[in-house]
Amino acid sequence: MSAAGPTAWRAWCDGSALPNPGRMGWGAVLVGPAGERHTLSDAGGAATGCNNEAELRGVMAVLAALGALGARAVVVHCDNSVVVTQLGSVAGGGTVKPVARLAALFEEARLLLRSFDDARVVWIPAHRNVEADALARAALGLTAPRRVASPRGRRKGR
């Protein structure tokens, strides 16, 4: 079974640190196979860290929530290339240089990924992750949406 199949849960996840490093928050939108939607938004208590850690903790929260919902196949969309690259190889192998400070958290995330029959973390551009970004920012008390330029909106020559 492919995680892209009709029984897969899909999630869009984002994290934020304010300042960077600083207070962390994350948000996510979970969509089940039948179209049911759930949202997550958490400030992570008193924890402080960088944006990469906030993103990773958000992915981990998503995986835990999906496991609790009974999901067996998942696709998690994330706009943080460091997190996606580090988790791209669930076994932790390959040629990706590990992020030493976050190594234990990445290993915990890989264990969560392995708990599913099929699981993928895929990169998406930030302009396709606006709702999860808003939930992450709301967890930190920020209500104004972040402006993310769509590549189509850019003019040639700039």
Steps between C-alpha positions, in 0.01 A plus 500: 500500500632842411463787746353696210209255479137564588536371859786733588471786742660824384642772721640847441733606778700812587708627790617840609751642747470855626762635489712237327611343732227571750154385605374218279158430359362265240179444315355238271199406294416127486267364233371144518414266214133597521581873503468555875716790624684554826727789596787519748654813647742489794755736653716223644484626858807686620729331249725716287684401185566580138260490207628155391423358845153658499432344158628160617293510819200588285557196277534283811173638644329426169629142494388443860154643424465290184599188692237579764241540222585151374672604178713230336614692188603865519645776285629799694564820303761733648664816362827454694761341275729409792227298670387336176856411399586357841179293510509406131688186592295344780787264573727800553749386237614672187735789451311768692720661766317468834404804703690413819303719742171347383623142441297347786181674384554389141544142620178525701321632191637209292364256758159666473515473120582129525187444712286539185458245222592773251620850581663782306610853580506715188614855437257763378560871436394737778225658289323161498518470880322819604237345729756301702721810519208704637436234766869497599506878524171504695657265754753778566230766523559642153180567311619683191569262212856477375540617144633222280560581136386250246762428232241588235471851644864587434591722210775410257831675545486522880 
